[in-house]
């Protein structure tokens, strides 16, 4: 006759075997998910390296100088453009409280830079070229 301890031992072995079988397949599923995440991480790191290389390529000083010459209307500062702080017109009474327009308070030499600015040619807007990845 089989003792109850033997039956209990066989039952424990069967339950542990089933639990171990289940655990084994859970581990396989998690490992395959981990491998997929590692692949995605490697792809993202490669994309970051490519973007770093593109950034370095686009920020070459010679290229930036060419773009600056092409799109920016810049000139060195000359002596007549420099003024003393006392030459700056201060806000006249009544401006900003619904009275006269602020542009009406600009008179004399202070209006000259605005006229010069109005005579400058209009600049084309700068647009970055689209970069398509394969």
C-alpha positions in Angstrom: 0.0 0.0 0.0 1.2 3.5 -0.8 1.7 5.7 2.2 0.0 9.2 2.4 3.4 10.8 2.6 4.4 9.3 -0.7 1.2 10.5 -2.4 1.8 14.0 -0.9 5.4 13.9 -2.1 4.4 13.0 -5.6 1.7 15.7 -5.6 4.3 18.3 -4.5 6.7 17.2 -7.2 3.9 17.5 -9.9 2.9 20.9 -8.6 6.5 22.1 -8.5 7.1 20.7 -12.0 4.1 22.5 -13.4 5.2 25.8 -11.7 8.7 25.4 -13.0 7.4 24.7 -16.5 5.2 27.9 -16.3 8.2 29.9 -15.0 10.4 28.7 -17.8 8.1 30.0 -20.5 7.6 33.3 -18.7 11.3 33.7 -18.6 11.6 33.0 -22.3 8.9 35.5 -23.0 10.6 38.2 -20.9 14.0 37.4 -22.6 12.5 37.8 -26.0 11.0 41.1 -25.0 14.3 42.2 -23.5 16.1 41.3 -26.8 13.5 43.4 -28.7 14.1 46.4 -26.3 17.9 46.0 -26.7 17.5 46.1 -30.5 15.4 49.2 -30.3 17.9 50.8 -27.9 20.8 50.0 -30.3 18.8 51.6 -33.2 18.1 54.7 -31.2 21.8 55.0 -30.2 22.8 54.7 -33.9 20.2 57.4 -34.8 21.7 59.7 -32.1 25.2 59.1 -33.6 23.9 59.9 -37.1 22.2 63.1 -35.8 25.4 64.1 -34.1 27.3 63.7 -37.3 24.6 65.7 -39.3 24.8 68.4 -36.6 28.5 68.6 -37.0 28.3 68.7 -40.7 25.6 71.4 -40.8 27.5 73.6 -38.3 30.8 73.8 -40.2 32.1 77.4 -40.0 32.5 77.6 -43.8 28.9 76.6 -44.4 27.6 79.0 -41.7 29.7 81.8 -43.2 28.2 81.1 -46.6 24.7 81.1 -45.2 25.3 84.3 -43.3 26.6 86.0 -46.4 23.6 84.8 -48.4 20.7 85.5 -46.0 21.8 88.0 -43.4 22.3 91.7 -44.3 25.0 92.5 -41.7 27.7 95.2 -41.7 30.3 96.2 -39.2 29.3 98.9 -36.7 30.6 102.3 -37.7 31.2 105.3 -35.5 28.0 107.3 -36.5 25.9 104.4 -35.2 27.3 104.8 -31.7 25.5 107.4 -29.5 25.7 108.5 -25.9 23.0 107.5 -23.5 21.9 111.2 -23.2 21.0 111.1 -26.9 18.3 108.6 -26.4 14.8 110.3 -26.4 12.8 109.5 -23.3 9.1 108.9 -23.4 7.2 112.2 -23.6 4.3 112.8 -21.3 1.0 111.5 -22.7 2.5 108.7 -24.6 1.1 105.3 -23.7 -1.9 106.5 -21.9 -4.2 106.7 -25.0 -2.8 110.0 -26.1 -0.6 110.4 -29.2 1.1 107.5 -31.0 4.7 106.7 -29.8 6.0 107.1 -33.3 4.9 110.7 -33.3 7.3 111.5 -30.4 10.3 110.4 -32.5 11.8 113.5 -34.1 15.1 114.7 -35.6 18.1 112.4 -35.8 16.3 109.7 -33.9 14.0 109.0 -36.9 17.0 108.6 -39.3 17.8 104.9 -38.3 14.1 104.0 -38.9 14.2 105.5 -42.4 17.5 103.7 -43.2 15.9 100.4 -42.0 12.9 101.0 -44.2 15.2 101.3 -47.3 16.9 98.0 -46.7 15.9 95.2 -49.2 13.5 92.6 -47.8 15.2 89.4 -46.9 14.0 86.0 -48.0 12.9 83.7 -45.2 15.4 81.0 -44.4 14.1 77.5 -44.6 16.0 74.4 -43.6 16.1 71.6 -46.2 14.2 68.5 -45.3 16.3 65.5 -44.5 14.8 62.1 -45.2 16.1 59.0 -43.7 15.9 55.6 -45.5 
